[in-house]
Amino acid sequence: MLNTYAMSAALLTLMLAFGTVSAMPTTEWSQTFAPEEIEHIVNAVQTEDGGYALFGTASDATGTSQLRIIKLNPNGFADWIYTSSEDMDVVAVGGLATQDGGY
């Protein structure tokens, strides 16, 4: 009976032979946001234009949490930032793209 190491090595060899192990992905772009823009990202969805919509929260000057949605273009730059105007603490728990192109 083969030991676990030999079985793992044989499986890896088969995977490499049939091309099922792909190379490490490359970074297309990287973006950093200031805490006043968005502190906690709870979801990200790819948009129809190849960019992303980030959903999360950030604190205003008084410490109140506000909902934030940042729409990124395919190069990782912000097209627009939505900030909720409610005068209360909010918590983002998710986000999604709608069928009509909204969020």
N, C-alpha and C positions, 0 to 999 in steps of 0.2 A: 504494500500500500504506500502511495506517495505521501510524503509529509506536506504540511501546509505550505511551506516555502517553495517546494518543488511544484506544487499545483499552481501557486500564484505566478511563478516564473513561466510555466507552460501557458497559462492563460494570457499573460502579458505578451508573450511571443506570438501567440495566435492573433491577438488584437493588433499588434504591430504589423503582422504579415497581411492582414486583411484591411488595414487602414482605418480601424475604428477608433484609434487614439489620435486626436488632433493636436496640433501645436498650441502653445499658450496663446491666448488672444492678445492682440496689440491694443494699446490705448489710442482711441481716436481723438479724444480731447479730455481735458481736466478743467474743472471750474471750482473756485472757492467762493463762498458767499459770506458776507459779514453777518454777525448775529442780528443786526437790525433788519437785514433783508429776510433771513429765514434761519431759525435756530434749530428746529426739529423737523426733519422731513419724514413723513409717514408713508408716502407713496409716490411713485413716479410712473407715468405711463408714456409710451411712445406716441407721438402725434402723427397725423397724416402726412405732414411735410418732412418727417424724419427727425424732428426735434423731440423734445420731452416736455411734459408738464409736471412740475414738482408741487406736491401738496404738503403743507405743514403749518407751523405756527412761529410767531416771533413776538417778542414783548415790545410794547411801546415805551415811551419815556416814563410813564407812570407805573410800569411793571405789569400792565394788563396784557394778557395774551390775545393776539389777533390772528385770524386765519390768513394764510398767505398762499397764493398760487403764483408760481413763476413759470412762464412759458419760455422755453429755451428753443433757439433755432437749431438746425442740424450741426452747427459749428460750436454749440455750447454757450452762446451769448444770449442774454435775456432779451426777448422781444417785448415783453411787458411783465409787470408785477401787479397782481391784484392784492389789495389789503382790505379786510372787512372793516366796516365802519361802526359796528356794534359797540356800545359802551359797556361791554361785559367781557369777562374771561371766556374764551372759547378754546376747545380742544379739537384739533383735526384728527380724525380716525381713519381717513382714507380719501380716495379721490378717483374719479374715472372720467373718461371721455364719453360724451353723449353722441347719439346718432346724428344730431344736427350740427356737429362740429364744436359744440360747447364743452364745458367742464363742470 
